[in-house]
Amino acid sequence: MTFSIRPARPEEAGLLPAIERSAAKAFLAVPALAWLAQADGLPPAVHAGCIAHGLCWVAVDGRDQPVGFLSARQYGADLHVLEISVAHPAQGRGLGRSLLAAAHEGAARLPGLARITLTTFRTVGWNGPFYARAGFRLLPPAAQDARLAGLLRDEEAGGFPPGSRCAMVRDVILAGGT
């Protein structure tokens, strides 16, 4: 089956939470995080806002049906990845990397964006190590701005195991290499 990446459409905002729930099934393999398979994802209204700002991309199958997405929000010079998810049956086909590439291309076109940020699990294979292979680097606490440090505190307060989360960053390479 072939897949492609494109900007999400407004009418697709309501489809994205189901993709996130499907993707979360992968956490059943990590006993301390298995509860995430039952957790609520981002609400459709958040996705709708990302779509309205041109900051949501979907991976679609040959019938143009979304099977993955990346929703982001701009904070000053940062494009922050709120969520990236690929439906469980479509995982392992490079769609996550393709969605990250689409977000990077989108960020490179927006004036003033210098980097892409995200928070993720430090050691879960399809989280921290995956993003490191995609060009992200760990952002140590001393280098985190108040927004990222606050997100990590909120995530821990929301039930994530202490020290399990980290902030990562990737510089935006503008078209032409600058």
CORCORNOR-V973018 format. One record per backbone hydrogen bond with DSSP energy under -0.5 kcal/mol. CO is the residue of the C=O (numbers start at 0). NH is the residue of the N-H. Records with the same first field share a line. If there is no record, write none. Layout:
CO: NH, NH
//
This chain:
3: 59
5: 57
8: 11
9: 12
11: 14, 15
12: 15, 16
14: 18
15: 19
16: 20
17: 21
18: 22
19: 23
21: 24
22: 25
23: 26
24: 27
25: 28
26: 29
28: 30
29: 32, 33
30: 33
32: 35
33: 36
34: 37
35: 38
42: 45, 46
43: 47
44: 48
45: 49
46: 50
47: 51
48: 52
49: 54
50: 53
54: 71
55: 7
56: 69
57: 5, 59
58: 66, 67
59: 3
60: 63
64: 60
66: 86
67: 58
68: 84
69: 56
70: 81, 82
72: 79
74: 77
76: 113, 114
77: 74, 79
78: 80, 116
79: 72, 81
82: 70
84: 68
86: 89, 90
87: 90
89: 92
93: 97
94: 98
95: 99
96: 100
97: 101
98: 102
99: 103
100: 104
101: 105
102: 106
103: 107
104: 108
105: 108, 109
106: 109
109: 112
113: 171
114: 78
115: 169
116: 80
117: 167
119: 165
120: 127
123: 126, 128
124: 129
126: 130
127: 131
128: 132
129: 133
130: 135
131: 134
136: 168
137: 139
138: 166
139: 142, 143
140: 143
144: 148
145: 149
146: 150
147: 151
148: 152
149: 153
150: 154
151: 155
152: 156
153: 157
154: 159
155: 158
160: 163
163: 121
165: 119
166: 138
167: 117
168: 136
169: 115
170: 172
171: 173
173: 176
//
